Amino acid sequence: MEAQRLNKSIKTYGHKLTQKALIAFSALCVEKTFAGGSVIFKPNQNDQSEYILLKGIARTFVLNTEGEEITLSFFEENTILPPCVIRTQNGKSLLYGEALTDCVFAQMNASAFEALMIENIEVREFGNAVMRQELGNKVQKEIRMASWTAKERLEQFRKDFIMLENRIPHPMIASYLGITNVSLSRLRKFS
């Protein structure tokens, strides 16, 4: 994969790799396209990959006990889906990944990426930054879900995902915010 295509994603996480590290990193990646509506990974499916979203919009979700989809997070261009070590157990996915629009990913084997992290300090620091950001995002969302009003959560969603509200189905946003679609419609009407 062309190294420069990955550079924007790496910079999104506040890092810059030397050309040598960037070339080693990009050598692990294969470009993969998913049509909008495609499942990228699903529970109990073997998945040993890391995914960098180069183009499009994706999300992760689970099914609740009633079989309803609950969106965990959204991903826009130049972001990284949750690392394999977080979203899998015994090599099998714990959640769904879905391309909401046509998406292009840089996909790589998680073990190969881990080996590169061990031998290259720059790549290791980048990988650690991704893990820290993922953990921070999860904790912040837990706090918002537990202690913020629905209106405050919608306002934060709009800050975190500028323009996404007009590009994806509102029931997905409602489930992400922990409210019903009717409640989301009301909130949008008055804010």
Buried (B, 14 or more C-beta within 10 A) or exposed (E): BEBEBBBEBBEBBEBEBEEEBBEBBBEBBEEBEBEEEBEBBBBEBEBBBBBBBBBBBBBBBBEEEEEEBBBBBBBBBBBBBBBBEBBBEEEBBBBBBBBBBBBBBBBBBBEBBBEBBEEBEBBBBBBEBBBEBBEEEBEEBEEBEEEBEBBEBBBBBBEBBEEBBEEBEEBBBBBBBBBEBEBBEBBEEEE
